Amino acid sequence: MKTVTVSEKGQVVIPIALRRQYGIEPGDRLEVIPEAQGFRLVVESDRKARSARECLGLAGYSGPRLSLEDLDPASLSKP
């Protein structure tokens, strides 16, 4: 078991061996889950926090790249 210290600001440093083992990187989010004898930290799923660039292609669109003008909802309304 690894031991960590809580700073005056309530911050905890996760030892590098654990960060490497679980793939925790700066900016990753951890979920705090209360339990009977304390709490558990769980690395949030990639699906919960992705950048816009990582989401490209998620909808399955495989057509040509569209310009911003083509994606403008106002241009789709009928006069």
Phi and psi in radians as a Rosetta constraint file:
Dihedral C 1 N 2 CA 2 C 2 CIRCULARHARMONIC -1.664 0.35
Dihedral N 2 CA 2 C 2 N 3 CIRCULARHARMONIC 2.519 0.35
Dihedral C 2 N 3 CA 3 C 3 CIRCULARHARMONIC -1.983 0.35
Dihedral N 3 CA 3 C 3 N 4 CIRCULARHARMONIC 2.389 0.35
Dihedral C 3 N 4 CA 4 C 4 CIRCULARHARMONIC -2.194 0.35
Dihedral N 4 CA 4 C 4 N 5 CIRCULARHARMONIC 2.831 0.35
Dihedral C 4 N 5 CA 5 C 5 CIRCULARHARMONIC -2.002 0.35
Dihedral N 5 CA 5 C 5 N 6 CIRCULARHARMONIC 2.443 0.35
Dihedral C 5 N 6 CA 6 C 6 CIRCULARHARMONIC -1.561 0.35
Dihedral N 6 CA 6 C 6 N 7 CIRCULARHARMONIC 2.245 0.35
Dihedral C 6 N 7 CA 7 C 7 CIRCULARHARMONIC -1.359 0.35
Dihedral N 7 CA 7 C 7 N 8 CIRCULARHARMONIC 3.028 0.35
Dihedral C 7 N 8 CA 8 C 8 CIRCULARHARMONIC -1.074 0.35
Dihedral N 8 CA 8 C 8 N 9 CIRCULARHARMONIC -0.461 0.35
Dihedral C 8 N 9 CA 9 C 9 CIRCULARHARMONIC -1.511 0.35
Dihedral N 9 CA 9 C 9 N 10 CIRCULARHARMONIC 0.018 0.35
Dihedral C 9 N 10 CA 10 C 10 CIRCULARHARMONIC 1.472 0.35
Dihedral N 10 CA 10 C 10 N 11 CIRCULARHARMONIC 0.231 0.35
Dihedral C 10 N 11 CA 11 C 11 CIRCULARHARMONIC -1.552 0.35
Dihedral N 11 CA 11 C 11 N 12 CIRCULARHARMONIC 2.590 0.35
Dihedral C 11 N 12 CA 12 C 12 CIRCULARHARMONIC -2.222 0.35
Dihedral N 12 CA 12 C 12 N 13 CIRCULARHARMONIC 2.443 0.35
Dihedral C 12 N 13 CA 13 C 13 CIRCULARHARMONIC -1.779 0.35
Dihedral N 13 CA 13 C 13 N 14 CIRCULARHARMONIC 2.150 0.35
Dihedral C 13 N 14 CA 14 C 14 CIRCULARHARMONIC -1.480 0.35
Dihedral N 14 CA 14 C 14 N 15 CIRCULARHARMONIC 2.172 0.35
Dihedral C 14 N 15 CA 15 C 15 CIRCULARHARMONIC -0.953 0.35
Dihedral N 15 CA 15 C 15 N 16 CIRCULARHARMONIC 2.542 0.35
Dihedral C 15 N 16 CA 16 C 16 CIRCULARHARMONIC -1.018 0.35
Dihedral N 16 CA 16 C 16 N 17 CIRCULARHARMONIC -0.630 0.35
Dihedral C 16 N 17 CA 17 C 17 CIRCULARHARMONIC -1.053 0.35
Dihedral N 17 CA 17 C 17 N 18 CIRCULARHARMONIC -0.720 0.35
Dihedral C 17 N 18 CA 18 C 18 CIRCULARHARMONIC -1.239 0.35
Dihedral N 18 CA 18 C 18 N 19 CIRCULARHARMONIC -0.685 0.35
Dihedral C 18 N 19 CA 19 C 19 CIRCULARHARMONIC -1.074 0.35
Dihedral N 19 CA 19 C 19 N 20 CIRCULARHARMONIC -0.719 0.35
Dihedral C 19 N 20 CA 20 C 20 CIRCULARHARMONIC -1.199 0.35
Dihedral N 20 CA 20 C 20 N 21 CIRCULARHARMONIC -0.753 0.35
Dihedral C 20 N 21 CA 21 C 21 CIRCULARHARMONIC -1.046 0.35
Dihedral N 21 CA 21 C 21 N 22 CIRCULARHARMONIC -0.690 0.35
Dihedral C 21 N 22 CA 22 C 22 CIRCULARHARMONIC -1.791 0.35
Dihedral N 22 CA 22 C 22 N 23 CIRCULARHARMONIC 0.083 0.35
Dihedral C 22 N 23 CA 23 C 23 CIRCULARHARMONIC 1.182 0.35
Dihedral N 23 CA 23 C 23 N 24 CIRCULARHARMONIC 0.532 0.35
Dihedral C 23 N 24 CA 24 C 24 CIRCULARHARMONIC -1.441 0.35
Dihedral N 24 CA 24 C 24 N 25 CIRCULARHARMONIC 2.204 0.35
Dihedral C 24 N 25 CA 25 C 25 CIRCULARHARMONIC -2.150 0.35
Dihedral N 25 CA 25 C 25 N 26 CIRCULARHARMONIC 2.809 0.35
Dihedral C 25 N 26 CA 26 C 26 CIRCULARHARMONIC -0.917 0.35
Dihedral N 26 CA 26 C 26 N 27 CIRCULARHARMONIC 2.341 0.35
Dihedral C 26 N 27 CA 27 C 27 CIRCULARHARMONIC 1.623 0.35
Dihedral N 27 CA 27 C 27 N 28 CIRCULARHARMONIC -0.241 0.35
Dihedral C 27 N 28 CA 28 C 28 CIRCULARHARMONIC -1.141 0.35
Dihedral N 28 CA 28 C 28 N 29 CIRCULARHARMONIC 2.634 0.35
Dihedral C 28 N 29 CA 29 C 29 CIRCULARHARMONIC -1.856 0.35
Dihedral N 29 CA 29 C 29 N 30 CIRCULARHARMONIC 2.424 0.35
Dihedral C 29 N 30 CA 30 C 30 CIRCULARHARMONIC -2.014 0.35
Dihedral N 30 CA 30 C 30 N 31 CIRCULARHARMONIC 2.367 0.35
Dihedral C 30 N 31 CA 31 C 31 CIRCULARHARMONIC -1.599 0.35
Dihedral N 31 CA 31 C 31 N 32 CIRCULARHARMONIC 2.312 0.35
Dihedral C 31 N 32 CA 32 C 32 CIRCULARHARMONIC -1.712 0.35
Dihedral N 32 CA 32 C 32 N 33 CIRCULARHARMONIC 2.084 0.35
Dihedral C 32 N 33 CA 33 C 33 CIRCULARHARMONIC -1.982 0.35
Dihedral N 33 CA 33 C 33 N 34 CIRCULARHARMONIC 1.976 0.35
Dihedral C 33 N 34 CA 34 C 34 CIRCULARHARMONIC -1.136 0.35
Dihedral N 34 CA 34 C 34 N 35 CIRCULARHARMONIC 2.450 0.35
Dihedral C 34 N 35 CA 35 C 35 CIRCULARHARMONIC -2.350 0.35
Dihedral N 35 CA 35 C 35 N 36 CIRCULARHARMONIC 2.965 0.35
Dihedral C 35 N 36 CA 36 C 36 CIRCULARHARMONIC -0.974 0.35
Dihedral N 36 CA 36 C 36 N 37 CIRCULARHARMONIC -0.708 0.35
Dihedral C 36 N 37 CA 37 C 37 CIRCULARHARMONIC -1.870 0.35
Dihedral N 37 CA 37 C 37 N 38 CIRCULARHARMONIC 0.246 0.35
Dihedral C 37 N 38 CA 38 C 38 CIRCULARHARMONIC 2.728 0.35
Dihedral N 38 CA 38 C 38 N 39 CIRCULARHARMONIC -2.240 0.35
Dihedral C 38 N 39 CA 39 C 39 CIRCULARHARMONIC -2.660 0.35
Dihedral N 39 CA 39 C 39 N 40 CIRCULARHARMONIC 2.915 0.35
Dihedral C 39 N 40 CA 40 C 40 CIRCULARHARMONIC -2.230 0.35
Dihedral N 40 CA 40 C 40 N 41 CIRCULARHARMONIC 2.457 0.35
Dihedral C 40 N 41 CA 41 C 41 CIRCULARHARMONIC -1.791 0.35
Dihedral N 41 CA 41 C 41 N 42 CIRCULARHARMONIC 2.297 0.35
Dihedral C 41 N 42 CA 42 C 42 CIRCULARHARMONIC -2.225 0.35
Dihedral N 42 CA 42 C 42 N 43 CIRCULARHARMONIC 2.280 0.35
Dihedral C 42 N 43 CA 43 C 43 CIRCULARHARMONIC -1.183 0.35
Dihedral N 43 CA 43 C 43 N 44 CIRCULARHARMONIC 2.200 0.35
Dihedral C 43 N 44 CA 44 C 44 CIRCULARHARMONIC -1.096 0.35
Dihedral N 44 CA 44 C 44 N 45 CIRCULARHARMONIC 2.546 0.35
Dihedral C 44 N 45 CA 45 C 45 CIRCULARHARMONIC -1.063 0.35
Dihedral N 45 CA 45 C 45 N 46 CIRCULARHARMONIC 2.563 0.35
Dihedral C 45 N 46 CA 46 C 46 CIRCULARHARMONIC -1.003 0.35
Dihedral N 46 CA 46 C 46 N 47 CIRCULARHARMONIC -0.522 0.35
Dihedral C 46 N 47 CA 47 C 47 CIRCULARHARMONIC -1.185 0.35
Dihedral N 47 CA 47 C 47 N 48 CIRCULARHARMONIC -0.373 0.35
Dihedral C 47 N 48 CA 48 C 48 CIRCULARHARMONIC -1.453 0.35
Dihedral N 48 CA 48 C 48 N 49 CIRCULARHARMONIC -0.465 0.35
Dihedral C 48 N 49 CA 49 C 49 CIRCULARHARMONIC -2.437 0.35
Dihedral N 49 CA 49 C 49 N 50 CIRCULARHARMONIC 1.738 0.35
Dihedral C 49 N 50 CA 50 C 50 CIRCULARHARMONIC -2.246 0.35
Dihedral N 50 CA 50 C 50 N 51 CIRCULARHARMONIC 2.642 0.35
Dihedral C 50 N 51 CA 51 C 51 CIRCULARHARMONIC -1.386 0.35
Dihedral N 51 CA 51 C 51 N 52 CIRCULARHARMONIC 2.851 0.35
Dihedral C 51 N 52 CA 52 C 52 CIRCULARHARMONIC -1.060 0.35
Dihedral N 52 CA 52 C 52 N 53 CIRCULARHARMONIC -0.677 0.35
Dihedral C 52 N 53 CA 53 C 53 CIRCULARHARMONIC -1.084 0.35
Dihedral N 53 CA 53 C 53 N 54 CIRCULARHARMONIC -0.661 0.35
Dihedral C 53 N 54 CA 54 C 54 CIRCULARHARMONIC -1.225 0.35
Dihedral N 54 CA 54 C 54 N 55 CIRCULARHARMONIC -0.342 0.35
Dihedral C 54 N 55 CA 55 C 55 CIRCULARHARMONIC -1.532 0.35
Dihedral N 55 CA 55 C 55 N 56 CIRCULARHARMONIC -0.150 0.35
Dihedral C 55 N 56 CA 56 C 56 CIRCULARHARMONIC -1.025 0.35
Dihedral N 56 CA 56 C 56 N 57 CIRCULARHARMONIC 2.276 0.35
Dihedral C 56 N 57 CA 57 C 57 CIRCULARHARMONIC 1.518 0.35
Dihedral N 57 CA 57 C 57 N 58 CIRCULARHARMONIC -0.027 0.35
Dihedral C 57 N 58 CA 58 C 58 CIRCULARHARMONIC -1.087 0.35
Dihedral N 58 CA 58 C 58 N 59 CIRCULARHARMONIC -0.595 0.35
Dihedral C 58 N 59 CA 59 C 59 CIRCULARHARMONIC -1.390 0.35
Dihedral N 59 CA 59 C 59 N 60 CIRCULARHARMONIC -0.119 0.35
Dihedral C 59 N 60 CA 60 C 60 CIRCULARHARMONIC 1.536 0.35
Dihedral N 60 CA 60 C 60 N 61 CIRCULARHARMONIC 0.096 0.35
Dihedral C 60 N 61 CA 61 C 61 CIRCULARHARMONIC -1.180 0.35
Dihedral N 61 CA 61 C 61 N 62 CIRCULARHARMONIC 2.221 0.35
Dihedral C 61 N 62 CA 62 C 62 CIRCULARHARMONIC -2.163 0.35
Dihedral N 62 CA 62 C 62 N 63 CIRCULARHARMONIC 0.259 0.35
Dihedral C 62 N 63 CA 63 C 63 CIRCULARHARMONIC -1.387 0.35
Dihedral N 63 CA 63 C 63 N 64 CIRCULARHARMONIC -2.935 0.35
Dihedral C 63 N 64 CA 64 C 64 CIRCULARHARMONIC -1.218 0.35
Dihedral N 64 CA 64 C 64 N 65 CIRCULARHARMONIC 2.711 0.35
Dihedral C 64 N 65 CA 65 C 65 CIRCULARHARMONIC -1.139 0.35
Dihedral N 65 CA 65 C 65 N 66 CIRCULARHARMONIC 2.369 0.35
Dihedral C 65 N 66 CA 66 C 66 CIRCULARHARMONIC -1.830 0.35
Dihedral N 66 CA 66 C 66 N 67 CIRCULARHARMONIC 2.594 0.35
Dihedral C 66 N 67 CA 67 C 67 CIRCULARHARMONIC -1.421 0.35
Dihedral N 67 CA 67 C 67 N 68 CIRCULARHARMONIC 2.899 0.35
Dihedral C 67 N 68 CA 68 C 68 CIRCULARHARMONIC -1.091 0.35
Dihedral N 68 CA 68 C 68 N 69 CIRCULARHARMONIC -0.605 0.35
Dihedral C 68 N 69 CA 69 C 69 CIRCULARHARMONIC -1.104 0.35
Dihedral N 69 CA 69 C 69 N 70 CIRCULARHARMONIC -0.670 0.35
Dihedral C 69 N 70 CA 70 C 70 CIRCULARHARMONIC -1.182 0.35
Dihedral N 70 CA 70 C 70 N 71 CIRCULARHARMONIC -0.429 0.35
Dihedral C 70 N 71 CA 71 C 71 CIRCULARHARMONIC -1.635 0.35
Dihedral N 71 CA 71 C 71 N 72 CIRCULARHARMONIC -0.030 0.35
Dihedral C 71 N 72 CA 72 C 72 CIRCULARHARMONIC -1.242 0.35
Dihedral N 72 CA 72 C 72 N 73 CIRCULARHARMONIC 1.997 0.35
Dihedral C 72 N 73 CA 73 C 73 CIRCULARHARMONIC -1.026 0.35
Dihedral N 73 CA 73 C 73 N 74 CIRCULARHARMONIC -0.515 0.35
Dihedral C 73 N 74 CA 74 C 74 CIRCULARHARMONIC -1.137 0.35
Dihedral N 74 CA 74 C 74 N 75 CIRCULARHARMONIC -0.518 0.35
Dihedral C 74 N 75 CA 75 C 75 CIRCULARHARMONIC -1.309 0.35
Dihedral N 75 CA 75 C 75 N 76 CIRCULARHARMONIC -0.234 0.35
Dihedral C 75 N 76 CA 76 C 76 CIRCULARHARMONIC -1.556 0.35
Dihedral N 76 CA 76 C 76 N 77 CIRCULARHARMONIC -0.262 0.35
Dihedral C 76 N 77 CA 77 C 77 CIRCULARHARMONIC -1.285 0.35
Dihedral N 77 CA 77 C 77 N 78 CIRCULARHARMONIC 2.526 0.35
Dihedral C 77 N 78 CA 78 C 78 CIRCULARHARMONIC -1.542 0.35
Dihedral N 78 CA 78 C 78 N 79 CIRCULARHARMONIC 2.398 0.35
